[in-house]
Amino acid sequence: MAEYFRFSNEGLNNLQTTIMELQKEQTQLMSSIGISQAAIARHGAHLGAFMQELVFDTSVSLDDVKRSIALKTDYLSNHGQRLIDSLI
């Protein structure tokens, strides 16, 4: 049992570290195209769906995640430039 908890804890720590690295990278990318935190806050309702990719919910299947990514990709392909323009 102790081995299971150690393994689970290490996995969660690795996941948390990865999420933090992705958030840091996202902030750097947004800054590089001139989008500030204030602009993000102003348009948070539109950006919320794109800000968090990983969730801790066992009811979410891999197919759900793939579908979510496909929908986000489609949305950004069709409306992304307008959203970026409004943020800048």
C-alpha positions in Angstrom: 0.0 0.0 0.0 2.8 2.4 0.8 4.3 1.8 -2.6 1.0 2.6 -4.3 0.7 5.9 -2.3 4.3 6.9 -3.1 3.7 6.1 -6.8 0.4 8.1 -6.8 2.0 11.0 -5.0 4.9 11.1 -7.5 2.5 11.0 -10.4 0.4 13.9 -9.1 3.5 15.9 -8.4 4.8 15.4 -11.9 1.3 16.3 -13.3 1.2 19.5 -11.2 4.8 20.4 -12.4 3.8 19.9 -16.0 0.7 22.0 -15.6 2.7 24.8 -14.0 5.2 24.6 -16.9 2.4 24.8 -19.5 0.8 27.8 -17.7 4.2 29.5 -17.6 4.7 28.8 -21.3 1.2 30.1 -22.1 1.9 33.3 -20.2 5.2 33.8 -22.2 3.4 33.2 -25.5 0.6 35.6 -24.7 3.2 38.3 -23.6 5.2 37.7 -26.8 2.2 38.7 -29.0 1.3 41.7 -26.8 -1.5 40.3 -24.7 -1.3 41.5 -21.1 -2.9 39.9 -18.0 -5.3 42.9 -17.9 -6.5 42.1 -21.4 -6.9 38.5 -20.5 -9.0 39.4 -17.5 -11.2 41.7 -19.6 -11.9 38.8 -22.1 -11.8 36.0 -19.6 -15.3 34.8 -20.5 -14.2 34.1 -24.1 -10.8 32.7 -23.1 -11.9 30.4 -20.2 -12.4 27.4 -22.3 -8.8 27.6 -23.7 -7.0 28.4 -20.5 -7.2 25.0 -18.7 -6.7 21.8 -20.6 -6.3 19.3 -17.8 -9.0 18.4 -15.3 -9.0 16.1 -12.3 -12.3 14.4 -13.1 -12.5 10.7 -13.5 -15.8 11.0 -15.5 -13.9 12.7 -18.4 -12.8 10.1 -21.0 -10.0 10.4 -23.4 -12.5 10.8 -26.2 -14.0 13.8 -24.3 -10.6 15.4 -24.1 -9.9 14.8 -27.8 -13.4 16.2 -28.7 -12.7 19.3 -26.5 -9.3 19.9 -28.2 -10.9 19.5 -31.7 -13.6 22.0 -30.8 -11.1 24.5 -29.5 -8.9 24.1 -32.5 -11.8 24.6 -34.8 -13.0 27.7 -32.9 -9.5 29.2 -32.9 -9.1 28.4 -36.6 -12.3 30.3 -37.4 -12.3 33.1 -34.8 -8.8 33.2 -33.3 -7.4 36.2 -35.1 -10.5 38.3 -34.2 -10.1 37.2 -30.6 -6.3 38.1 -30.6 -7.1 41.4 -32.3 -9.6 42.3 -29.6 -7.1 41.4 -26.9 -4.3 43.5 -28.4 
